[in-house]
Amino acid sequence: LVPDVSALTLHLGATDLGAYVAGLQVSKLDVTAPQPNQPVQAAAVGQLADAPLTLDATFGAPAALLPGQQTGPFPVDFTLQAAGAKLAIKGAIAKPDALTGVDLGITAQVPDLAALSPLVHHELPALKSIALEGHLNDAPGGLARGATLHDMKLTTPDGDLSGDVGIALDDPPALTAKLHSDRIDGDALLAA
């Protein structure tokens, strides 16, 4: 028996989540779903390793995740900003219960890669003005089997890279790539 839920609202105030993720502090988190057949809205503000974080997201209706209830693609619209960098993911998943039919556009802008070092607990190179875009699809068998980033374009003042990159999560895992570059400044990249 599934309960009849008419609305969902979640609010979280200032909270230290460092016990779960080192350095994570949430200032506020709001999640709302007016009806089970309407999209979920999420917004959060916080810090990770003293770097400011913001999240804005819209996902498909919760009812679409229940067995036998899915009537179409599950939309995803997700934007994360951290330490001046921005990641956006937008598209849909045809079958979210199986993570198959993934069709997501991905864009990222990173003004200063080194500013993200505290977030990954590793010193990153001092690369500036990075832009990335591509289209993510699941491998045959779904995301549990792998994924491919198609039409990937990576640009920096020191070079560019484009093509397709895929990962297969077999035994052993495999990484395949077909890449092209029109310009790479090796000296500048090594200096960074």
C-alpha positions in Angstrom: 0.0 0.0 0.0 1.5 3.3 -1.1 0.4 6.4 1.0 -1.4 9.2 -0.8 1.0 12.1 -0.6 -0.4 15.5 -1.6 2.7 17.7 -1.2 6.3 17.6 -0.1 8.2 20.4 1.6 11.6 20.0 3.1 13.5 22.9 4.8 16.9 22.6 6.4 18.4 25.6 8.2 22.1 26.2 9.0 23.7 22.7 9.6 27.2 21.4 9.9 27.4 18.2 7.8 31.1 17.8 8.2 30.6 14.4 9.8 29.3 13.1 6.4 31.3 15.2 4.0 34.5 16.9 5.3 34.1 20.7 5.5 30.4 20.8 4.3 28.2 23.5 5.9 24.7 24.1 4.7 23.2 27.6 5.3 19.8 26.6 3.9 18.2 23.9 1.8 14.6 23.9 0.4 13.0 21.1 -1.5 9.4 21.3 -2.7 7.0 19.1 -4.7 3.5 20.6 -4.8 2.0 17.3 -6.0 3.4 13.9 -6.8 2.8 14.5 -10.5 4.5 17.9 -10.5 8.3 18.7 -10.7 10.5 18.8 -7.7 12.3 22.1 -7.0 15.5 22.2 -4.9 17.7 25.1 -3.8 20.6 25.1 -1.4 23.3 27.5 -0.2 26.3 26.5 1.8 30.1 26.0 1.9 32.5 23.2 1.3 36.0 23.7 2.6 35.3 27.4 3.0 34.3 27.8 -0.7 30.8 29.1 -1.3 28.3 26.7 -2.9 24.9 27.2 -4.4 22.6 24.7 -6.0 19.4 25.2 -8.0 17.6 22.2 -9.5 14.4 21.0 -11.0 13.6 17.3 -11.5 10.7 15.4 -12.8 7.7 14.4 -10.8 8.3 12.0 -7.9 5.4 9.8 -9.1 7.4 9.0 -12.3 9.8 7.1 -10.1 7.2 4.7 -8.8 6.9 1.3 -10.6 4.5 1.4 -13.5 3.9 5.2 -13.2 6.4 6.5 -15.7 4.8 8.1 -18.7 7.7 9.9 -20.4 11.2 11.1 -20.0 12.3 12.3 -16.5 13.5 15.9 -16.9 16.7 17.1 -15.2 17.8 20.8 -14.8 20.7 21.2 -12.4 23.0 24.1 -11.7 25.9 24.0 -9.2 28.2 26.9 -8.5 31.3 26.6 -6.3 34.3 28.9 -5.8 33.4 30.9 -8.9 32.9 27.8 -11.1 29.6 26.8 -12.6 28.3 23.4 -13.7 25.0 23.0 -15.5 23.3 19.7 -16.5 20.0 19.8 -18.5 18.1 17.1 -20.3 16.1 14.0 -19.5 16.4 10.3 -18.5 14.0 8.1 -20.4 13.9 5.4 -17.7 15.2 6.8 -14.4 14.4 3.5 -12.5 17.0 1.7 -14.7 19.2 4.8 -15.5 18.8 4.2 -19.2 18.0 6.6 -22.0 20.2 9.3 -20.4 20.3 12.4 -22.7 21.9 15.3 -20.8 23.7 18.4 -22.0 26.6 19.5 -19.8 28.3 22.9 -19.6 30.9 24.2 -17.2 32.8 27.4 -16.8 35.8 27.5 -14.5 37.5 30.9 -14.1 40.3 29.5 -12.0 40.8 25.8 -11.6 43.2 26.2 -8.6 40.3 27.8 -6.6 38.6 24.4 -6.6 41.6 22.7 -4.9 40.0 22.9 -1.4 36.9 21.1 -2.7 38.8 18.1 -4.0 41.5 18.1 -1.2 44.2 18.1 -3.9 46.3 20.9 -5.4 44.9 21.6 -8.9 46.9 23.4 -11.6 46.6 27.2 -12.1 44.6 27.0 -15.3 42.3 29.9 -16.1 39.1 30.5 -18.1 38.2 26.9 -18.8 35.0 26.2 -20.7 33.5 22.7 -21.2 30.5 21.5 -23.1 29.2 18.1 -24.2 26.4 15.7 -24.4 26.2 12.7 -21.9 24.6 9.4 -22.9 24.5 6.1 -21.1 26.2 3.0 -22.5 24.1 0.0 -23.7 22.7 -1.4 -20.4 22.5 2.0 -18.7 24.7 4.2 -16.6 25.6 1.2 -14.4 27.5 -0.1 -17.5 29.1 3.2 -18.5 28.6 6.5 -20.3 29.9 8.5 -23.3 30.4 12.3 -23.4 29.7 13.1 -27.1 30.6 16.3 -28.9 32.9 17.4 -26.0 34.6 20.8 -26.4 37.1 21.9 -23.9 38.7 25.3 -24.3 41.3 27.3 -22.4 43.5 30.3 -23.3 46.3 27.6 -23.6 44.6 25.2 -25.9 41.5 23.3 -26.9 40.3 19.7 -27.2 37.2 18.2 -28.8 35.7 14.8 -29.5 34.1 11.9 -27.7 35.1 10.2 -24.5 33.6 7.0 -23.2 33.9 4.8 -20.1 32.8 1.2 -19.9 32.4 -0.1 -16.4 33.2 -3.7 -17.3 35.7 -6.0 -15.7 38.2 -4.5 -16.3 36.9 -0.9 -16.9 37.8 0.7 -20.2 38.3 4.3 -21.3 38.0 5.2 -25.0 38.5 8.5 -26.6 38.6 10.1 -30.0 40.0 13.6 -29.5 41.2 16.5 -31.7 43.0 19.7 -30.9 43.7 22.7 -33.1 46.0 24.4 -30.6 47.9 23.4 -27.4 50.5 25.6 -25.7 52.5 22.9 -24.0 54.8 25.3 -22.2 51.9 27.2 -20.7 50.2 24.0 -19.5 53.4 22.7 -17.9 54.0 26.0 -16.2 50.4 25.9 -14.7 
